[in-house]
Amino acid sequence: MRNMKKLGGVLVLAGVVLVLMVVKTLKDHRWPGDPGEAARALALRTAYVQPSDLSSLGGETGILKLEAPAPDSLTASYPVQEVTLATLTDGAFAGTLASGERKWVIVADDPATAVTGWVVLHQQGVRGVFILERSGGEPLKYQFQPDTTIRPEPVTHDGNQEGDSGDD
């Protein structure tokens, strides 16, 4: 009976330590802030900025080249920092971005890469990060565009097209 009491005390102590370890682990790996806020920002496109609107962001603005070449017009006007997705996951790098007053604009060739970079930084609590909207004609890709090389055939005075006798 005495051994059971000693063993019970050890089990209770081990249970308390286990609960504390789980709580600490979950606290370190949760999304800071509201994930719904991030989803709304992407869905409503408030996380995006047009190249013409960069000057209206206010304050200092920098460019994060995420595995892509930045347009020359941006590199001449704004400080550029070349990064990879692995760099963005580094907590120290994210802390550097978050500590400054500078707004950051992510430039990437692939829209999915840009959104991934934005989400990674947002998860780490970095605010003031935007995605550069670079349409590159993508919206026009799926819209009807008439062929401008086709000309209407001339119509004769009797209502028939040239070369058509009207006899069927």
C-alpha positions in Angstrom: 0.0 0.0 0.0 2.9 2.3 0.8 4.4 1.7 -2.6 1.1 2.6 -4.3 1.0 6.0 -2.5 4.5 6.8 -3.6 3.8 5.6 -7.2 0.5 7.7 -7.2 2.5 10.8 -6.1 5.0 10.3 -8.9 2.2 9.8 -11.5 0.5 13.0 -10.4 3.7 14.9 -10.6 4.4 13.4 -14.1 0.9 14.3 -15.2 1.3 17.9 -14.1 4.7 18.2 -15.9 3.1 16.6 -19.1 0.2 19.1 -19.0 2.6 22.1 -18.6 4.8 20.8 -21.5 1.8 20.5 -23.8 0.5 24.0 -22.9 3.9 25.5 -23.6 4.2 23.7 -26.9 0.8 24.8 -28.1 1.4 28.3 -27.0 4.6 28.6 -29.1 3.0 27.2 -32.3 -0.3 28.9 -32.6 -1.2 31.6 -35.1 -0.9 35.0 -33.4 -3.9 37.1 -33.9 -7.1 36.2 -35.8 -6.7 33.8 -38.8 -10.1 35.1 -40.1 -8.6 38.6 -40.3 -5.8 37.3 -42.6 -8.4 35.4 -44.7 -10.5 38.5 -45.1 -7.5 40.6 -46.1 -6.7 38.2 -48.9 -10.3 37.7 -50.0 -11.1 41.4 -50.0 -7.8 42.1 -51.6 -6.8 44.7 -48.9 -3.4 42.9 -48.7 -2.7 43.9 -52.3 -1.3 47.1 -53.6 -1.0 48.4 -57.2 2.4 49.7 -58.4 0.9 53.2 -58.8 -0.3 53.2 -55.2 3.0 52.5 -53.6 3.7 56.1 -52.7 0.3 56.3 -50.9 1.2 53.7 -48.3 2.7 56.4 -46.2 6.1 56.3 -44.5 9.1 54.4 -45.7 8.4 51.5 -48.2 10.7 48.6 -49.0 10.6 45.8 -51.6 10.9 42.2 -50.6 12.0 40.3 -53.8 10.7 36.9 -53.2 12.6 34.6 -55.6 11.7 36.9 -58.5 13.2 39.9 -60.3 11.7 43.2 -59.3 10.8 45.7 -62.0 13.4 48.3 -62.6 11.0 51.1 -61.8 10.7 49.8 -58.3 14.4 49.0 -57.6 15.3 52.6 -58.5 12.8 54.1 -56.1 12.7 51.8 -53.1 15.2 49.8 -51.1 15.1 46.1 -52.2 15.9 43.1 -50.1 16.1 39.7 -51.8 14.6 36.9 -49.8 13.5 33.3 -50.1 10.6 31.5 -48.4 13.1 29.9 -46.0 14.3 33.3 -45.0 10.8 34.5 -44.2 10.3 31.6 -41.8 13.2 32.7 -39.7 11.8 34.3 -36.6 14.8 36.7 -36.2 14.3 38.0 -39.8 10.5 38.4 -39.2 11.3 40.3 -35.9 13.6 42.7 -37.8 10.8 43.4 -40.3 8.2 43.8 -37.5 10.4 46.1 -35.4 10.8 48.8 -38.0 8.3 51.4 -39.2 8.9 50.5 -42.8 6.0 49.0 -44.9 7.1 46.1 -47.1 5.8 45.1 -50.5 6.3 41.5 -51.6 7.2 41.0 -55.3 7.1 37.5 -56.8 6.6 36.0 -60.3 4.0 33.5 -59.0 1.0 34.9 -57.2 0.9 31.8 -55.0 4.5 32.4 -53.9 3.6 36.0 -53.0 0.6 35.0 -51.0 2.5 32.2 -49.2 5.2 34.8 -48.2 2.5 37.2 -47.0 0.8 34.4 -44.9 4.2 33.3 -43.4 5.0 36.9 -42.3 1.4 37.5 -41.0 1.6 34.3 -38.9 4.7 35.7 -37.3 3.0 38.9 -36.3 4.5 41.1 -39.0 2.1 43.8 -40.1 2.4 46.4 -42.8 3.2 43.9 -45.5 1.5 44.0 -48.9 1.5 42.0 -52.1 2.3 43.8 -55.3 -0.5 43.4 -57.7 1.0 42.5 -61.1 -1.7 41.6 -63.5 0.5 41.2 -66.6 -2.7 40.8 -68.7 -3.9 37.9 -66.6 -7.5 39.3 -66.2 -7.8 39.7 -70.0 -6.7 36.1 -70.5 -10.2 34.7 -70.0 -12.3 37.6 -71.4 -13.7 37.6 -74.9 -11.4 39.5 -77.2 -12.6 39.7 -80.8 -10.1 39.1 -83.6 -9.3 42.5 -85.1 -7.9 41.1 -88.3 -11.3 39.9 -89.6 -13.1 42.3 -91.9 -16.8 42.1 -92.8 -17.4 40.9 -96.3 -18.7 43.5 -98.8 -22.4 43.3 -99.6 -23.9 44.1 -103.0 -26.9 46.3 -103.6 -29.3 43.4 -103.9 -28.5 42.2 -100.4 -26.3 39.3 -101.4 -22.6 39.0 -100.6 -20.2 39.2 -103.5 -19.8 35.9 -105.2 -23.2 34.7 -104.0 -25.9 34.5 -106.7 -28.7 34.2 -104.2 -29.8 30.8 -105.7 -29.7 28.0 -103.2 
